[in-house]
Amino acid sequence: MFFKFVKKINLQVLLTLLLLLATTLSLYFMLHTQIIINTAANDKVMDRFIEQLDFKQFNLDGSLIKSIQADKATHMVYNNTSFFDNPKVIFTDSQGIPWNMQAEKAQSLHGTKIIFASGNVVVQHPTIGNHTATKINTSWMSFDQKKDFAYTNQPVTITRPDSITQGIGMTANFKKSIFKILSKAKIIYTP
């Protein structure tokens, strides 16, 4: 009789422990799933909106690192992404040469580390020291500011005081002022 009582208690304790474990696991997964769903939903939500944006960043010595102006800017949490209407961006390459970029639209990822510009994209800088004035026109271009690099697969025109270069696609190394047309290159020299 004693063993029947112990078996009955053990069975009740075992069932109670299993029920408690199942309840705890269910509660954990339910709460964890809710957190994941809320985080994923919030990533796609706009968290900032600015009209008439005018942002400037300077070095410790007071020289301009970058300037961003736009009619409208919208920021999303996901990938720290921003969207700009009519952006005008001034960024300095690693040699301190200021480049001006303007477009109809732009998107930046990871802050302003990578920028995608579209719609009548114009990138230019004046003659400074031994750097010849350069103007680049295309319909779409991506910029990696940390690498001083740009890319487009669209028709492009590069205008300098002594030449006009046209082609399809381009890579640009702003640090070395090297612009490479990817296909169908045509150059007209003006003496």
QUIWOBEL-V144715 format. One record per residue. N is the residue number from 0. RES is the residue in one letter. OMEGA is omega as a letter, one per 30 degrees, with the letter a starting at -180 (none if undefined). Layout:
BEGIN
[[N | RES | OMEGA] [N | RES | OMEGA]]
END
This chain:
BEGIN
[[0 | M | l] [1 | F | a] [2 | F | l] [3 | K | l] [4 | F | l] [5 | V | l] [6 | K | l] [7 | K | l] [8 | I | l] [9 | N | l] [10 | L | l] [11 | Q | l] [12 | V | a] [13 | L | l] [14 | L | l] [15 | T | l] [16 | L | l] [17 | L | l] [18 | L | l] [19 | L | l] [20 | L | l] [21 | A | l] [22 | T | a] [23 | T | l] [24 | L | l] [25 | S | l] [26 | L | l] [27 | Y | a] [28 | F | l] [29 | M | l] [30 | L | l] [31 | H | l] [32 | T | l] [33 | Q | l] [34 | I | l] [35 | I | l] [36 | I | l] [37 | N | l] [38 | T | a] [39 | A | l] [40 | A | a] [41 | N | l] [42 | D | a] [43 | K | a] [44 | V | l] [45 | M | l] [46 | D | l] [47 | R | l] [48 | F | a] [49 | I | l] [50 | E | a] [51 | Q | l] [52 | L | l] [53 | D | a] [54 | F | l] [55 | K | l] [56 | Q | a] [57 | F | l] [58 | N | l] [59 | L | l] [60 | D | l] [61 | G | l] [62 | S | a] [63 | L | l] [64 | I | l] [65 | K | l] [66 | S | l] [67 | I | l] [68 | Q | l] [69 | A | l] [70 | D | a] [71 | K | l] [72 | A | l] [73 | T | a] [74 | H | l] [75 | M | l] [76 | V | a] [77 | Y | a] [78 | N | a] [79 | N | a] [80 | T | l] [81 | S | l] [82 | F | a] [83 | F | l] [84 | D | a] [85 | N | a] [86 | P | l] [87 | K | a] [88 | V | l] [89 | I | l] [90 | F | l] [91 | T | l] [92 | D | a] [93 | S | l] [94 | Q | l] [95 | G | l] [96 | I | l] [97 | P | l] [98 | W | l] [99 | N | l] [100 | M | l] [101 | Q | a] [102 | A | l] [103 | E | a] [104 | K | l] [105 | A | l] [106 | Q | l] [107 | S | l] [108 | L | l] [109 | H | a] [110 | G | l] [111 | T | a] [112 | K | l] [113 | I | a] [114 | I | l] [115 | F | a] [116 | A | a] [117 | S | l] [118 | G | l] [119 | N | a] [120 | V | l] [121 | V | l] [122 | V | a] [123 | Q | l] [124 | H | l] [125 | P | l] [126 | T | l] [127 | I | a] [128 | G | l] [129 | N | l] [130 | H | a] [131 | T | l] [132 | A | a] [133 | T | l] [134 | K | a] [135 | I | l] [136 | N | l] [137 | T | l] [138 | S | a] [139 | W | l] [140 | M | l] [141 | S | a] [142 | F | l] [143 | D | a] [144 | Q | l] [145 | K | a] [146 | K | a] [147 | D | a] [148 | F | l] [149 | A | a] [150 | Y | l] [151 | T | l] [152 | N | a] [153 | Q | l] [154 | P | a] [155 | V | l] [156 | T | l] [157 | I | a] [158 | T | l] [159 | R | a] [160 | P | a] [161 | D | a] [162 | S | l] [163 | I | a] [164 | T | l] [165 | Q | l] [166 | G | l] [167 | I | l] [168 | G | a] [169 | M | l] [170 | T | a] [171 | A | l] [172 | N | a] [173 | F | a] [174 | K | a] [175 | K | a] [176 | S | l] [177 | I | a] [178 | F | a] [179 | K | l] [180 | I | a] [181 | L | l] [182 | S | l] [183 | K | a] [184 | A | l] [185 | K | a] [186 | I | l] [187 | I | l] [188 | Y | l] [189 | T | a] [190 | P | none]]
END
